[in-house]
Amino acid sequence: MKLDKKGLEELDKKIKECERKRKVAMLRVGEEAALTSKENSGFDDAKQQVNLLNKEITDLRNLQANVQVVQSHGKQDRIDVGDVVTIYNKEADDRFEVRLVASYDVNLFADVEEASINSPLGEALYGKKKGDVVNYSVEDRNFTVCVEEISKTHDRALN
């Protein structure tokens, strides 16, 4: 998994939030156990919530352990994380913009469609320059697009 510095910070926050929720759920398990018999549905629900949070924390930590931090390559003529790229698919006669992001949590409500650097399109675009023809595959479909414009809209440091 590739993330930029901000994406890694977001992942750290997510882990901390899950750990906080787990502490609250564990307190609830203790309260339910003290108040009633262990056959109480509130006790079972609280235990289940703790188990779900434990799994989520384990999954996030495994993800974190395999993160490759992406830093800006510093080349102004190359596609970098945060750039908005205009690409053209000649076969479909379709032109669209996409922002390259290095985040495990792509914002579906962003003003410009986002493509994670971990996605087939994001991986294919990263480091390319204006005029490059890019090939990528999604499932069993192959796509060819041309990079028409690169807008250097990001201003956050990636390193």
N, C-alpha and C positions, 0 to 999 in steps of 0.2 A: 504494500500500500504506500502510495506517495502522498505526502502532505506538505504544505508549506508551514512556516512557523505559526501562523494564525490557526491553521487547521489542527496542528498539534496541541496548541493551547485550548482549542475547543474540545478536543478529545479529553484532555486532562480535566477540564471543567465537568464534562459529562461523567467521568469516572468519579470525581469528588461528589457530584450531586447524587449519583447512585449509592455511594457509600453513606451519605447523609440519610437518604431515604431508608437504607437498610438498617441503620441505627434506630430510626424511629420505628420501623417495623419490628425490630427485635425487642424494643421496649414494649410494644403492643403484645407480642407473644408472652412476655413475662407477666404483663398485667392480666391478660386473659387466663393464663395458667393459674395465677394467684386467686382470681375471682371465681372461677368455675372449674368444673371437671374438664379433663383433657379431651373429652368427647364433644366439647362445645364447638359449634361451627365457627364462632369468632376466633377461637384458638387455631383451628385448622386453616382458616382464611389467612390469618397472620403468618402462620408457618409457611403457607404457600407463597405469600408475598415475599418473605425473606428468601425462599429458594429461588424464586424468579429473579430477584435482585442479585443474588449470588451468581447466577448464570450470566446475567447481563454484565456484571462487573468482570467476571472471568473472560467473557468474550471481548470486552473492550480492552482489557489488559493484554490479551493475546494479540489483538489488533495493534495496540501501542508498541508491543515488543517487535513487531515486524514493519514498523513505519520507516520509510526512507524519506528523510527531510529534503525537500526540493528547494534549491536556492536559485536565485536568478542567475541566468547565464551571462547577463550583462550586455548582450548584443542587441542593439536597438533595432536592427533589421530582422530579428528573429522573433517568433512567437514565444511568449513567456507567460507564466502564470499571471492571471489578472487581465491580460490583453483581451480586447474584443476583436474578433476576427470575422471578416466578411468572406464567406465561401460560396462558391457557385458549383452546383451540380448540373453539368451540361445535359446529361441524359434525361434528367427530370425537369430541366429548364427551371431550376429552383435556386434562388439566391437567399441566403439567410445569414444572420449574425449569431455568433456564439461567444460567450466569455469562457476562457479556460480557467478553471479553478482547481486547486489542489486541496480538496476537502472531501471527507467521507460523507458529508451531509450536504448535497447539492440543494440550493434554494430553488424550489419549483415555482416560487412566486417572484423571482427576480425580474427586473425590467428587461433584461436580455437573457435568452436561453443560456443556461450554463452547461458546460461539459467538464466533467472531472478529468483530471490528467490520468486517472486510472481507467477511464472508459476507452473503448476502441478509437473513437474520434479524437478524444483528448490526447491519447498517446500518439496518434498519427500526426496531429498538428504541432505538438510541442517541438520547438526548435526550428520549424520550417520558416520560410520567408515568402514575401509577396511573389506571386507567379508560380510557386511550386505546385505541382500536381500531387495530391495526397490520396493514397489508397488505404481503405480500412474495411473491416468485415464486422458485421453484427449477425450473430447466429450463422446462418448459411448464405447470407446476402453480402455481396461485395459492392462497395461504393467507391466512386472516384470523384473528388472535388478539387477545385482550383482555389488557392488562396488569393483573394482579390485585394483585401485591405487588412492592415494590422493597426489597430488603435491602441496606443499606449496609455490607457486610462487609469491604470493602477498607480498609486503613489505610496503604497506601503512597502517597507523593506522586507525582503524575503530571507535575509540572512541573519 
